[in-house]
Structures are given as C-alpha cells and as structure tokens.
Amino acid sequence: MEIEVNQNIRPARTEDFKQVAPLIVQAMEDLACTFANTDQIENSYPLFEHFFQKASNQYSYEHTLVFDENQEVIGSITFYDGKLLPKYRKPFLDYIAEKYNVKDLVIEDETVPEEVYIDTLSVSPKHQGKGIGKKLIVAAIAQSRAENQKKVGLLVDLKNPKAKKLYSALGFESVGKKQLGNNVYEHLQLEL
C-alpha cells in the first residue's frame, strides 16, 4: 500500500479535548454510556475529556492523531501498542469504579500483544463520506510500520458492515470475536 502524506493529519494536543471527546464517544456508542453510567450520550463527554488530557491511558492525546481542517478537528484515531493495554486500561477502570460506580463489567482484552490496536476511529457526521476515516487509518498504519510493528488490529461492530467493508478493503482480516460490555465485536487484523 502506498502511503499518502496528508497535511491535515497531526498528533493530537491536550487542548483538542473538547473536539476529540465527542468523536471518541461517537466511536464507542453505547459503551461510552456504560462507562459513564448514563443513558445520555452527552453526559459521557466529561469522562473522555478528562482522560484525553492525561498521559498513559488508552484514551490519551498521546496515542491520537487528528484530522484538522481550518483549525477544526473533524476526525480522530486513537491507537497504541496492544501489550500496554493492561497498563493503559487500569487508571480508566479504577476511575469509573470510583467516580461513576461502574464495577463488574465484562470487558475482554480487546487487543493482544504484538498488535498495534486502533481503539477508536471517528469522523464528524457532517464530514463523513469524504475518505477522512480511511486517511486516518492509513496514517496509523504508516506510523505503526515506521515503528517496526508487525500487526494492526481493531474491533468492528457486527452491526456495521460498512465499516467492515472499509477495513477489509485496506487488507484487514477477521481473527475472532471479542465482548466489550453488552456487545460482541469482530476482531480484525492487518499484517504489516
């Protein structure tokens, strides 16, 4: 795959939190509400704003690239080395147990060691269909290759065949299923 450099894609900054948190929540759908113990999607934004601004967790700005158009973040992708998931997930789970009284969730490890894991990918609804998601995935793949990683993985909602079609077109293949909260997702991987 030829990698196209895109001038709109840049590393996220802590000050992007207000624009990126809704994108993370959009990618997670009802799982974000489960984590924030709410049935109102907007009520989960503060949780992800909080963690996006902090280092060393699975929703950190450190692991995020954004698609910035005219100083507006219209897309984001968060990805990290899968072997670090337990370290990155612990502060999040501890926090939601204490602050949101969310305990005893069924959360499988959504990734595996030796895999760069794409945790969230999201594009603002008014900018979807323009290839921004694909450009963000390609940028994450390029960064993973540059870091000599061997695989990139992600989960796709079984009810989202359009997303699976995009990932399959990029070379991702099914390697199994994972349960997160109340949903089961397909685990896809791309060999680099």
PLY file of the C-alpha trace (Angstrom):
ply
format ascii 1.0
element vertex 192
property float x
property float y
property float z
element edge 191
property int vertex1
property int vertex2
end_header
0.00 0.00 0.00
1.37 3.37 -0.94
1.16 5.81 1.95
-0.09 9.27 1.13
1.11 12.00 3.45
-1.81 14.18 4.46
-1.14 17.69 5.70
-4.41 17.74 7.65
-3.33 14.89 9.94
-1.32 15.79 13.02
-0.62 14.47 16.51
-3.35 15.45 18.95
-2.70 18.07 21.62
-4.23 18.26 25.08
-6.16 21.39 24.08
-8.06 19.34 21.48
-10.03 17.62 24.25
-13.36 19.43 23.66
-13.35 18.45 19.98
-11.95 14.91 20.32
-14.03 13.62 23.27
-17.30 13.65 21.28
-15.52 11.80 18.46
-14.28 9.12 20.88
-17.79 8.79 22.31
-19.28 8.58 18.80
-16.93 5.70 18.00
-17.81 3.87 21.20
-21.56 4.42 21.03
-23.45 2.82 23.93
-20.24 1.54 25.52
-19.33 5.16 26.37
-22.66 5.50 28.20
-21.98 2.24 30.03
-18.59 3.54 31.19
-20.10 6.85 32.37
-23.15 5.14 33.93
-25.59 7.28 31.97
-28.21 6.93 29.27
-27.46 10.40 27.86
-24.55 10.32 25.40
-23.52 13.94 26.18
-23.10 13.01 29.85
-20.19 10.76 28.89
-18.16 13.59 27.30
-16.56 14.80 30.58
-15.16 11.32 31.28
-13.37 11.20 27.93
-12.32 14.86 28.10
-10.66 14.03 31.42
-8.74 11.00 30.13
-7.84 12.51 26.76
-5.86 15.26 28.55
-3.92 12.79 30.69
-0.88 10.70 29.76
-0.57 6.90 29.93
-4.14 5.74 29.39
-6.00 4.22 26.47
-7.81 7.47 25.52
-4.83 9.82 25.86
-3.90 12.54 23.40
-0.50 10.77 23.32
-1.98 7.96 21.23
-4.18 10.06 18.98
-3.90 11.56 15.53
-6.46 14.12 14.41
-7.69 15.34 11.05
-7.62 19.11 11.37
-9.36 21.27 8.77
-9.23 25.03 9.27
-8.42 24.57 12.98
-11.41 22.29 13.48
-10.81 18.67 14.47
-13.18 16.69 12.26
-11.72 13.22 12.75
-9.58 11.27 15.20
-7.89 7.91 15.56
-6.53 6.57 18.84
-4.11 3.62 18.73
-1.36 2.10 20.87
0.79 -0.98 21.42
-1.57 -3.78 22.47
0.81 -5.17 25.07
0.30 -1.94 27.04
-3.49 -2.29 27.28
-3.49 -3.52 30.93
-1.33 -0.54 31.97
-3.44 1.95 29.97
-6.81 0.48 30.99
-6.23 0.28 34.76
-6.46 4.02 35.57
-9.63 4.26 33.47
-11.37 1.30 35.12
-10.31 2.47 38.59
-11.67 5.95 37.87
-15.06 4.82 36.55
-15.45 2.46 39.52
-14.80 5.32 41.94
-16.46 8.29 40.18
-19.26 6.59 38.25
-19.85 3.46 40.38
-19.24 1.24 37.35
-17.94 -2.13 38.50
-18.02 -5.75 37.37
-18.09 -5.02 33.64
-17.39 -7.82 31.21
-14.52 -6.30 29.26
-12.30 -8.72 27.41
-8.87 -7.55 26.37
-9.78 -6.08 23.02
-6.25 -6.43 21.71
-3.29 -8.75 22.01
0.46 -8.29 22.46
2.33 -7.85 19.18
-0.57 -5.82 17.76
-0.99 -2.07 17.46
-4.59 -1.58 18.48
-6.88 1.02 16.93
-9.08 1.79 19.92
-11.29 4.46 18.35
-11.73 5.92 14.88
-14.31 8.60 14.27
-15.22 11.31 11.79
-17.65 14.14 12.48
-21.06 13.28 10.94
-21.08 16.32 8.63
-17.70 15.27 7.20
-18.33 11.55 6.69
-18.10 10.02 3.24
-15.07 12.10 2.23
-12.40 9.46 2.90
-11.19 11.05 6.15
-11.53 7.81 8.14
-9.51 5.94 5.54
-6.80 8.63 5.61
-6.59 8.37 9.41
-6.29 4.56 9.25
-3.59 4.82 6.58
-1.69 7.31 8.79
-1.92 4.93 11.78
-0.69 2.04 9.62
2.21 4.16 8.34
3.21 5.16 11.88
2.99 1.53 13.02
5.20 0.41 10.13
7.71 3.16 10.91
7.85 1.84 14.48
8.57 -1.69 13.13
5.29 -3.11 14.41
4.07 -6.40 12.89
0.26 -6.13 13.05
-2.52 -3.58 13.41
-5.83 -4.65 14.90
-9.25 -3.22 15.66
-12.75 -4.24 16.62
-15.72 -3.65 14.37
-19.34 -3.73 15.44
-21.10 -6.74 13.91
-23.95 -4.35 13.06
-21.67 -2.09 10.98
-20.98 -3.83 7.66
-19.98 -0.52 6.04
-17.05 -0.14 8.44
-16.03 -3.75 7.96
-16.04 -3.22 4.19
-13.62 -0.28 4.59
-11.27 -2.27 6.82
-11.40 -5.30 4.53
-10.56 -3.11 1.52
-7.45 -1.99 3.43
-6.41 -5.62 3.99
-7.78 -6.32 7.49
-8.94 -9.92 8.08
-11.10 -11.47 10.79
-9.24 -13.24 13.61
-12.14 -13.79 16.03
-14.68 -12.05 18.25
-14.45 -10.06 21.50
-17.02 -8.96 24.07
-16.99 -5.42 25.44
-19.78 -4.53 27.81
-23.02 -5.85 26.34
-21.81 -6.11 22.74
-19.78 -8.59 20.72
-17.39 -7.25 18.09
-15.33 -8.80 15.31
-11.56 -8.60 15.81
-9.80 -7.69 12.57
-6.04 -7.60 11.94
-3.71 -6.36 9.23
-0.25 -7.93 8.86
2.34 -5.23 8.20
0 1
1 2
2 3
3 4
4 5
5 6
6 7
7 8
8 9
9 10
10 11
11 12
12 13
13 14
14 15
15 16
16 17
17 18
18 19
19 20
20 21
21 22
22 23
23 24
24 25
25 26
26 27
27 28
28 29
29 30
30 31
31 32
32 33
33 34
34 35
35 36
36 37
37 38
38 39
39 40
40 41
41 42
42 43
43 44
44 45
45 46
46 47
47 48
48 49
49 50
50 51
51 52
52 53
53 54
54 55
55 56
56 57
57 58
58 59
59 60
60 61
61 62
62 63
63 64
64 65
65 66
66 67
67 68
68 69
69 70
70 71
71 72
72 73
73 74
74 75
75 76
76 77
77 78
78 79
79 80
80 81
81 82
82 83
83 84
84 85
85 86
86 87
87 88
88 89
89 90
90 91
91 92
92 93
93 94
94 95
95 96
96 97
97 98
98 99
99 100
100 101
101 102
102 103
103 104
104 105
105 106
106 107
107 108
108 109
109 110
110 111
111 112
112 113
113 114
114 115
115 116
116 117
117 118
118 119
119 120
120 121
121 122
122 123
123 124
124 125
125 126
126 127
127 128
128 129
129 130
130 131
131 132
132 133
133 134
134 135
135 136
136 137
137 138
138 139
139 140
140 141
141 142
142 143
143 144
144 145
145 146
146 147
147 148
148 149
149 150
150 151
151 152
152 153
153 154
154 155
155 156
156 157
157 158
158 159
159 160
160 161
161 162
162 163
163 164
164 165
165 166
166 167
167 168
168 169
169 170
170 171
171 172
172 173
173 174
174 175
175 176
176 177
177 178
178 179
179 180
180 181
181 182
182 183
183 184
184 185
185 186
186 187
187 188
188 189
189 190
190 191
